Amino acid sequence: MVKKVIEKFEVEYLQVLDENGKADEELMPNLSSKQIKELYELMILMRTFDDKAFSMQRQGRIGTYIQFKGQEASQLGSAYALEDKDWMFPMYRSGGALIVRKYPMHQLLQYYGGDERGLKAGTINNFPICIPVGTQTPHAVGCAWASKLKGEKIVSLVYTGEGGTSKGDFHEGMNFAGIHKVPCIIVIENNQYAISVPHKLQTGSETFAQKAIAYGIRGIQVDGNDVFAVYKVTKEAIDNARAGKGPALIEAFTYRLADHSTSDDAKKYRSDKEVQGWAKRDPIIRLEKYMRSKKLLDDKYKAEVAKKAREKVEKEVEIYEKMPAPDPKDMFTYTFAELTDNLKEQIKDFQ
């Protein structure tokens, strides 16, 4: 009889920038002052858009809206590490990541206004927003597998929430990715709640990152409110995937400061004290403290960035609200590449 340890595992955690804006210079990613300013400007643009979209929903100018407030660093740091040729698979809370990926903000508003034309792809390789929980993971893995089979140096990155890890789609995608060593990065934005269900009721594991172990994938947990740490681990994972070293799972430990959606009331399941505690870890405040310490930000620059972001968002709102109404027949013609007999009958009845 033999009894032995076959393998031992561990899960790393990374934080570069603490809540007081102090960075560990030895862990800092290779970012120039210009790039750090670009990260800040993008983060302010993301928050400005998010606040505006929320206001527009309350005014009846768009439909149900999903805020990403508080999660700017996890989306910005990861999306910023991608190249234009790479594929990104967003979930319903990935509006910030799409903005980073040059997705037109007026199209996001168009989509949240109930117009599916808002999901038309542009010149960047972004897949449409995925609403069903978890189904985007196997999509991203399949795309990555296709890239590998074609010999391309293209990486896929997919976003999911910690609630999505309870779905079979997530595990099937992970298993396939691990077996075939596809160039896919799975980013779990652990914002602590799957609607009203706290993350401790989603898993018995200490972390979500360790779920990667079962599939032969490297997993790491990162401070999701630290844009430098998120960028660093994502960039390393992307470089490895592009070099043929397989997939990676990144758990961004963050928090959604807003309700789950504009149809939710988070006060029913979490306390104001909890929210206020996380508000002190706001990724924007943290980055501003760091930039001030490095003489990269002062009150004048901060005001200019805020003004520029407001003007840009308002211009996109204007474009959105001047767009002509969609053709009702689009609901049939945009379902499949070729109309099915059933859809042809429906169009005939509709007319």
Protein Blocks (a to p, Z undefined) as FASTA:
>chain_A
ZZddfbdcddddddfbdfkopacfklpccddfklmmmmmmmmmmmmmmmmmmmmmmmnop
accdddfehilmmmmmmmmmpcfkbccdddfklmmmmmmnopafklmmmmmnopaklmpc
cfbccddddfbghjlmmmmmmmmmmmmmnopacdcdddddfklmmpmklmmmmmmmmmno
pacddddddehiahjacfklmpccfbfklmmmmnopacddddfklmklmmmmmmmmmmmm
mnonapaddddddddfbdfblkbcfklmpcfklmmmmmmmomklmmmmmmmmnopacfkl
mmmmmmmmmmmmmmmmmmmmmpccddfklmmmmmpmbdcfklmmmmmmmZZ
